[in-house]
């Protein structure tokens, strides 16, 4: 991978009780790139994101953000350091308005002008959120809630944006809208680590990819090359 690394994982090991969920994961995400993790359910993709964001504790290994070790920090401190996640299942606040949900993403910031500028950027990225800014989050469609989850993560002004299954459960038209937004973020130079069950779309969007199986990286390389890999095509793209 080219470019300066924003995020580097080395020999990351995570256990759930007696289950060894991540078995020495190593990866890097370079500045301004979209990197995707693909693999079957239970391969360790979401666990990797949860370890990066401090939601689960790694027993061994290293997680460095811009060269600084963040393994062991509490989740809110990791957000302050520059890591944000839009989690699987969206987890918005249903009783808060769209705008209030977005502002929750900026809870740790004191730069009022910067927060307002980021709010306007989110509204430009997702015009539906601007239209519905005074509606409660619980009244939004699934696709709109996903946009809200991504927008809320962006409001923390992250160095790296982690996305866990952003298209899961969405109708095809809304799925395309979410992927168009990710392309736009990429065009703005955002750094993104993407977990996505639609492997074909993920490989088309990303520049670099890692294939996980049972908690290990078994393949990695430029996404376009992995999309042509016979093993990947057969196992994850439904071909052959």
C-alpha positions as CSV (number, residue, x, y, z in Angstrom):
1,X,0.0,0.0,0.0
2,X,1.2,3.5,-0.8
3,X,0.8,6.6,1.3
4,X,1.5,7.4,4.9
5,X,-0.2,5.0,7.3
6,X,-3.0,6.5,9.4
7,X,-3.8,3.2,11.2
8,X,-1.6,0.2,11.8
9,X,-2.6,-3.0,13.5
10,X,0.1,-5.6,14.4
11,X,-0.5,-9.1,15.7
12,X,-3.9,-8.2,17.2
13,X,-5.4,-11.0,19.3
14,X,-8.9,-10.8,20.8
15,X,-10.7,-13.4,22.9
16,X,-14.4,-13.7,23.8
17,X,-14.1,-15.9,26.9
18,X,-12.4,-19.0,25.6
19,X,-13.0,-18.2,21.9
20,X,-10.0,-16.9,20.1
21,X,-11.8,-14.4,17.8
22,X,-8.8,-12.6,16.3
23,X,-5.6,-14.6,15.8
24,X,-2.8,-12.2,15.0
25,X,-4.5,-9.7,12.7
26,X,-2.1,-7.2,11.0
27,X,-3.2,-4.5,8.6
28,X,-2.6,-0.9,7.7
29,X,-4.8,1.9,6.3
30,X,-3.0,4.6,4.4
31,X,-4.0,8.3,4.3
32,X,-6.9,9.1,2.0
33,X,-7.6,5.5,1.1
34,X,-10.6,3.2,1.4
35,X,-9.5,-0.2,2.7
36,X,-12.1,-3.0,3.0
37,X,-12.3,-6.2,5.1
38,X,-14.2,-9.0,3.5
39,X,-15.0,-12.5,4.7
40,X,-17.8,-14.7,5.8
41,X,-19.9,-14.1,8.9
42,X,-17.8,-14.9,12.0
43,X,-14.5,-14.2,10.2
44,X,-13.6,-11.4,12.6
45,X,-14.3,-8.3,10.5
46,X,-16.6,-6.6,13.0
47,X,-14.5,-7.7,15.9
48,X,-11.5,-5.9,14.3
49,X,-13.5,-2.7,14.1
50,X,-14.6,-3.0,17.7
51,X,-11.1,-3.6,18.8
52,X,-9.9,-0.5,17.0
53,X,-12.6,1.6,18.5
54,X,-12.1,0.3,22.0
55,X,-15.4,-1.5,22.3
56,X,-13.6,-4.8,22.9
57,X,-10.2,-5.3,24.5
58,X,-7.4,-6.9,22.7
59,X,-5.3,-9.3,24.8
60,X,-2.2,-8.9,22.7
61,X,-0.9,-6.7,19.8
62,X,-0.7,-3.1,18.8
63,X,-3.0,-0.5,17.3
64,X,-1.3,2.7,16.3
65,X,-3.0,5.9,15.0
66,X,-0.6,8.3,13.3
67,X,2.2,6.4,15.1
68,X,0.6,6.7,18.6
69,X,-0.5,3.6,20.4
70,X,-4.2,3.7,21.2
71,X,-4.6,0.1,22.4
72,X,-5.9,0.2,25.9
73,X,-7.5,3.6,25.7
74,X,-11.2,3.9,26.6
75,X,-13.6,4.2,23.7
76,X,-14.4,7.9,24.2
77,X,-10.7,8.7,24.3
78,X,-10.2,6.9,21.0
79,X,-12.9,9.0,19.4
80,X,-11.1,12.1,20.7
81,X,-7.9,10.8,19.1
82,X,-9.6,10.7,15.7
83,X,-11.3,7.3,15.2
84,X,-15.0,7.2,14.5
85,X,-17.4,4.3,13.7
86,X,-20.8,4.0,12.2
87,X,-21.8,0.7,13.8
88,X,-23.7,-2.2,12.4
89,X,-27.4,-1.7,13.2
90,X,-26.9,2.1,13.1
91,X,-27.8,2.7,16.8
92,X,-29.1,6.2,16.5
93,X,-31.1,7.9,19.2
94,X,-34.7,7.4,18.1
95,X,-36.2,10.1,20.3
96,X,-33.7,12.8,19.4
97,X,-34.1,14.9,16.2
98,X,-31.8,14.3,13.2
99,X,-29.8,17.4,14.1
100,X,-29.5,16.4,17.7
101,X,-28.3,13.0,16.7
102,X,-25.7,14.6,14.5
103,X,-24.5,16.9,17.2
104,X,-24.1,14.0,19.6
105,X,-21.2,13.0,17.3
106,X,-19.5,16.3,18.1
107,X,-20.0,16.0,21.9
108,X,-16.3,16.2,22.6
109,X,-15.5,19.2,20.4
110,X,-15.3,22.8,21.5
111,X,-14.7,24.4,18.0
112,X,-18.2,25.8,17.4
113,X,-17.3,27.1,13.9
114,X,-15.8,23.8,12.9
115,X,-18.7,21.9,14.2
116,X,-21.1,24.1,12.2
117,X,-19.0,23.7,9.1
118,X,-19.0,19.9,9.5
119,X,-22.8,19.9,10.0
120,X,-23.2,21.8,6.7
121,X,-20.9,19.2,5.0
122,X,-23.0,16.4,6.3
123,X,-26.2,18.0,5.0
124,X,-24.5,18.5,1.6
125,X,-23.5,14.8,1.6
126,X,-26.9,13.6,2.7
127,X,-29.6,16.2,1.6
128,X,-32.3,14.0,3.1
129,X,-30.9,14.6,6.5
130,X,-31.2,18.4,6.0
131,X,-34.8,18.0,4.8
132,X,-35.6,15.9,8.0
133,X,-33.3,17.7,10.4
134,X,-36.2,18.4,12.9
135,X,-37.7,14.9,12.7
136,X,-37.0,12.4,15.4
137,X,-34.4,9.8,14.3
138,X,-36.9,7.0,14.9
139,X,-39.2,8.2,12.2
140,X,-36.5,7.8,9.5
141,X,-36.4,4.9,7.0
142,X,-33.6,2.3,7.4
143,X,-31.6,4.0,4.7
144,X,-32.0,7.4,6.2
145,X,-30.9,6.1,9.6
146,X,-27.8,4.7,8.0
147,X,-27.0,8.1,6.5
148,X,-27.6,9.5,10.0
149,X,-25.2,7.0,11.6
150,X,-22.5,7.9,9.0
151,X,-23.1,11.6,9.4
152,X,-22.9,11.4,13.2
153,X,-19.5,9.6,12.9
154,X,-18.3,12.4,10.5
155,X,-19.3,15.0,13.1
156,X,-16.4,14.0,15.3
157,X,-14.1,15.1,12.5
158,X,-12.2,11.8,12.4
159,X,-8.8,10.9,11.0
160,X,-10.3,7.6,10.1
161,X,-13.9,6.6,9.6
162,X,-14.8,2.9,10.4
163,X,-18.0,1.6,8.8
164,X,-19.5,-1.7,9.8
165,X,-22.0,-3.1,7.2
166,X,-23.3,0.3,6.0
167,X,-25.5,-1.4,3.3
168,X,-26.9,-4.2,5.4
169,X,-30.7,-4.5,5.0
170,X,-31.1,-1.6,2.6
171,X,-33.1,-1.5,-0.6
172,X,-30.9,-1.4,-3.7
173,X,-31.6,2.3,-4.4
174,X,-30.7,3.3,-0.9
175,X,-27.6,1.0,-1.0
176,X,-26.4,2.8,-4.1
177,X,-27.0,6.2,-2.4
178,X,-24.9,5.2,0.6
179,X,-22.1,3.9,-1.7
180,X,-22.3,7.2,-3.7
181,X,-21.8,9.1,-0.5
182,X,-18.7,6.9,0.3
183,X,-17.3,7.7,-3.1
184,X,-17.8,11.4,-2.4
185,X,-16.0,11.1,0.9
186,X,-13.2,9.3,-0.8
187,X,-13.0,12.2,-3.3
188,X,-12.7,14.6,-0.3
189,X,-9.6,12.7,0.9
190,X,-11.3,10.8,3.8
191,X,-9.6,7.7,5.2
192,X,-12.1,4.9,5.5
193,X,-11.9,1.3,6.9
194,X,-15.0,-0.5,5.5
195,X,-16.6,-3.8,6.6
196,X,-19.2,-4.7,4.0
197,X,-21.2,-7.9,3.3
198,X,-21.6,-6.9,-0.3
199,X,-18.0,-8.0,-1.3
200,X,-18.5,-7.0,-4.9
201,X,-19.4,-3.5,-4.1
202,X,-16.7,-3.2,-1.4
203,X,-14.0,-4.3,-3.8
204,X,-15.2,-1.9,-6.4
205,X,-15.1,1.0,-4.0
206,X,-11.9,0.3,-2.1
207,X,-8.3,0.6,-3.2
208,X,-6.9,-2.2,-0.9
209,X,-8.5,-5.2,0.7
210,X,-7.9,-7.9,3.3
211,X,-9.7,-11.2,3.3
212,X,-10.4,-12.6,6.8
213,X,-11.1,-16.2,7.6
214,X,-11.7,-17.5,11.2
215,X,-9.8,-14.5,12.7
216,X,-6.9,-14.5,10.4
217,X,-5.8,-12.5,7.3
218,X,-5.6,-15.1,4.5
219,X,-5.2,-12.7,1.5
220,X,-4.5,-9.1,0.9
221,X,-3.8,-6.8,-2.0
222,X,-5.1,-4.1,-4.3
223,X,-8.9,-4.5,-4.3
224,X,-9.1,-4.6,-8.1
225,X,-6.6,-7.6,-8.1
226,X,-8.5,-9.4,-5.4
227,X,-11.7,-9.0,-7.3
228,X,-10.1,-11.0,-10.1
229,X,-8.7,-13.6,-7.7
230,X,-10.2,-17.0,-8.4
231,X,-10.5,-18.0,-4.8
232,X,-12.2,-14.7,-3.9
233,X,-14.5,-14.9,-6.9
234,X,-15.6,-18.4,-5.9
235,X,-15.9,-17.8,-2.1
236,X,-17.2,-14.2,-1.9
237,X,-18.5,-13.1,-5.3
238,X,-20.7,-16.1,-6.0
239,X,-18.9,-17.1,-9.2
240,X,-17.6,-20.4,-10.5
